[in-house]
């Protein structure tokens, strides 16, 4: 059961994870918004997390920002081999990121949920899933009718993809605002 798999106790202490505050410091530099961090179990499948996002969709439609942070590629061993932050992107990273962007634009939810077996170099780009899983919650919250829009793509150290996606009916407007 999804609810049982993802149910976690509420903890009233500790700070925000770096995945949360690093993004929010640019979006809300005055830190003037309430934040409710959610922790995801790394054992939930992408399909389960899209389903969780579906359940959060009503909040999204009411104006609640649902921010999933992680990394579109995340293999720290590759970063340790990098000569510099601005070295050229590895072919495997480009293939994975390109596949993800194409499948997102096509709203190919089935392929995206099965990225482990369908995306090129998936195991190399994500030896473990936890840094990509928040994407699926945010995608589900945005709804499946609107294609996710990649609003930023960037790679550091040749393999750390920090692409950002927007989801839902407001995604196109956000994309345009950032382009202006």
SVG drawing of the C-alpha trace seen along z (x, -y; Angstrom):
<svg xmlns="http://www.w3.org/2000/svg" viewBox="-7 -39 49 42">
<polyline fill="none" stroke="black" stroke-width="0.4" points="0.0,0.0 1.5,-3.4 0.5,-5.2 2.1,-2.5 5.2,-2.4 5.8,-6.2 4.4,-7.0 7.1,-8.6 7.0,-10.1 6.9,-13.9 10.2,-15.2 10.1,-18.7 13.8,-19.3 16.8,-19.6 17.3,-22.0 16.5,-21.9 18.4,-19.4 20.9,-21.0 18.6,-19.9 15.9,-22.2 17.8,-25.3 20.1,-25.5 17.2,-25.9 15.0,-28.0 17.8,-30.6 17.5,-31.7 13.8,-31.5 13.0,-33.1 16.2,-34.9 14.4,-36.5 13.3,-33.0 9.8,-34.4 7.8,-31.3 6.8,-28.3 8.5,-25.1 7.3,-21.6 10.1,-19.1 9.1,-15.6 11.4,-12.7 11.1,-10.0 11.9,-6.4 14.6,-5.3 12.7,-2.1 9.7,-3.6 9.6,-3.1 9.3,-6.0 5.7,-4.9 4.8,-5.0 6.3,-8.5 4.4,-9.8 1.3,-8.4 2.2,-10.2 2.6,-13.4 -0.8,-12.8 -2.2,-12.9 -0.5,-16.3 -1.8,-17.8 -4.7,-19.5 -2.2,-21.4 -0.3,-22.4 -3.4,-23.7 -4.1,-25.9 -0.7,-27.6 1.4,-25.4 4.9,-25.1 6.0,-21.5 9.7,-21.5 11.5,-18.3 15.3,-18.6 18.0,-16.2 20.1,-15.8 19.3,-14.6 22.6,-12.7 24.4,-11.8 27.5,-9.7 30.1,-11.2 32.8,-8.7 32.7,-10.3 33.2,-13.7 36.3,-12.6 37.9,-11.8 37.0,-15.3 40.0,-17.6 37.9,-20.7 34.4,-22.0 34.1,-23.1 35.4,-20.0 33.3,-18.8 30.3,-16.7 30.8,-12.9 28.9,-11.3 27.0,-9.0 25.8,-12.0 24.7,-13.8 22.9,-10.7 21.1,-10.2 20.1,-13.8 19.0,-14.0 16.9,-10.9 15.3,-12.2 14.4,-15.6 13.0,-13.8 10.9,-11.4 9.6,-14.2 8.6,-16.4 6.8,-13.4 5.0,-12.8 6.2,-9.2 5.5,-8.4 5.9,-4.7 9.4,-5.0 10.4,-7.7 9.2,-5.4 11.3,-2.6 14.3,-4.8 16.6,-2.2 16.0,0.3 15.3,-2.2 17.6,-5.2 21.1,-5.1 23.8,-4.8 21.2,-4.9 23.2,-2.8 26.3,-4.9 24.5,-8.2 22.6,-7.0 24.2,-4.2 21.4,-4.7 18.0,-6.4 17.5,-8.8 18.8,-11.9 16.4,-11.4 13.3,-10.2 12.0,-13.7 11.6,-14.5 8.8,-12.0 6.8,-13.4 7.0,-16.9 6.1,-15.5 3.0,-13.8 2.0,-16.9 2.2,-18.9 -0.2,-16.5 0.3,-14.2 -1.5,-16.3 1.2,-19.0 4.6,-17.9 7.5,-18.7 9.6,-21.6 13.3,-21.7 13.9,-25.3 17.6,-24.9 20.2,-22.5 23.7,-22.5 26.5,-20.1 29.5,-20.6 32.6,-18.3 31.6,-16.6 28.9,-14.4 26.8,-16.2 23.7,-17.3 21.7,-20.0 18.8,-20.2 15.7,-21.9 12.2,-21.0 8.8,-22.8 5.6,-20.9 1.9,-21.7 -0.1,-24.4 2.2,-27.2 5.4,-25.6 5.3,-27.3 4.8,-30.7 7.7,-30.1 9.8,-29.0 9.0,-32.2 9.6,-34.4 13.1,-32.9 13.9,-33.3 13.1,-37.0"/>
</svg>
